Amino acid sequence: MKFKKTKLENCWLIETEVFEDFRGEYVMTYSEGIFAKNGINVKFVEDDISMSSYNTLRGIHGDMRTWKLISCLHGKFYFIVVNCDRQSPDFGQWESFTLSARNRNMVLVPPKHGNAHLVLSETAIFHYKQSEYYNPEGQFTYKWNDPTLNIWWPCKNPILSMRDEYGHF
C-alpha cells in the first residue's frame, strides 16, 4: 500500500497493490500493522456496504468522531471529502477522487469531515470501515450542492434522497 497525503489534513489517499495471476486478483484492503507504520492508529469497529445505481448521489454526511476508510468494490464513483469543522480555518475545503473496482484506491476520511459519492457506472458498491458504531443522531448532513461549499459535481440532476436533497445539520 502507498499512503499519499491529500490537501485536507489527516485525509489520505491509499493506493493498494493488486496481485494478479491466471486465477484472478488478490488485494489487501486493510492491515493494522501497515496503517500503524504509516502513522495511522485508528481502530475500526464496523464495516458497511451500500449499493447504488448510475447517477445516484449519497451524502454529504459525517460526524464529529468517526474515521472512515472508503473503497469501491464494484463499479466506479466520484468521491468527495469536505472539511465540515466550522472551527477549522479550512472549513469548506474539499477534494475529489475517483474510486473504482479497477483502480482499487481507498480514501481515509477523518472525523469532522463529510463525504459523498456519485455513481458513475451502471451500479457501484461502496464499502466503508468505521471507527465508531453508526449513530444517526450524531450525524450532520450538508445539501449536496450547498453554495457555501461550491463543490463541482460531474452531474447536474443526480438521484437523491430527501435527506441529501434538502440537507440538515
N, C-alpha and C positions, 0 to 999 in steps of 0.2 A: 504494500500500500504506500502511496505517496500522499503526504499531507501538505496542502497548499493553503496559505493564508489568503483570505479574501479582504476586500476593503472594509468589511464590517468586523469590529472587534470580537474575538472569540468565535467567529464563524469560519468553518473550514470546508474546503473542497477536498474530498478524498478520492483519489484515483485508485481503483482496485487493479489487481493483476489477474488476468484471465488465463487459465491453463486449458489448452485445447488438445485433443487427440481424436482418433477415429471414433471414439465413443460419444464425444460431446465436449462439454465445458465444465470447469470447476472454478468457483470464485469464492474466496473468503470475504465475508462482509463485515465481520467484527472479530476482534481479538483484544481482550482486556489488556494483555501484555504489550501488544503493538501500539495501542492507543496510549497507554501509560508512558512508553518510551518516547512518544511524541508530545508529552506534557498534558495529555487529556485524561484526567482521572474522574470519569463520570461513571456512576453505577446505573445501569439500565434495569428497569423493573417490569416493563410491559412492552409487548410488540403488538402492532396493529396494522391492518391492511384495509385499503379501500380500493374498489374497482369502479372506474368511471368510463363513460363513452366520450367520443370525439366532441370537442368544444365545451366540455363541462369545466367550469372553474370552481374550485373549492378554496375558501379562505378569503380573507386574511385572518388567521386565528393564531392564538398563542396564550401564554400565561406568564406569570412573573417568576416561576420556579423551575419549569421543565426544560431540560435539554432534549433535543430530538435528533436522531440520526435517520436521514431520509434517503430512500433509494427507490428506483423504478425496477420492478420485477418483470414487467411485460409492457411493451409499447413505448411511448415517449411523451414527456410533458415538459412544459415551460414552467420553471420553478422560481419563485420569488422569496427572498428573505428580506424583511424590513425591520429596522430598529424602531420599536414601539415604546421605548422608555422615555417618557416625557421629561425626565430629569437629566437625560443624556444630551450633551452638545451635538450628538449625531442623530438625534431623534428625526425620524422620517427618511433617513438614508436607506437605500435599498440596493440589492444586487440580484441579478437574474442568472439562471443556469439552465441548461438543457440536460435533463436526466433521461436516460433510456436504458432499455434492456441490452442494447448494443454497446453503449459506452461504459456501463456498469459503475458510473461515478456516483458518489454519495455526497451529501452535504450535512454537516453538523451545525444545527441551529441552537444558539444559546438561549437561556431564559430572557424574558423581556423583549423578545423578537417574535414577530408574526411570520407566518409562512402561508403561501398559497400556491396552487398549481393549476395550469390549464392544459387539458389533454389535447395533444397534437396528433395522435394516432387514432385508429378506429376504437380501440379500448386501451386502457392503461391500468396497471396495478401499482398502487402507491403503497410503499412499505415504510413504516417508521418504528424505531425503538424509542422509548420514552424513559426518562429518569424519574418520573413521578407517575402515580396512577392517575388515569383520566378523571378530571374533576370539572364537570360542565359549569359549575357555579364560579369557578376561578378563572374562566376563560374571558378573553377580550376578543372582539371582532371589529375589524375596520371594513368599511364598504370597499369592495374590490377596486372601484375607480375613484376613491377618495381624492379630491383635488389637492389636499394638503400634502399627500404622498407623491402625487404625479407619477405613478407607475405606468410604464409603457407595456401594453399587452398586445400580442400579435392577433388579437380578435376584438371586434367592437361589440358583438352581441353574443356573449357566452351563455351557456345554460347555467342557471344559478338557483340556489336555494333561497328562501325568503331571508334567512339569516345573512347570507352573503350579498344579496341584492341591496338590502337596506342597512346592514351593519348595526352593531350596538357595542357599547363599551362596558 
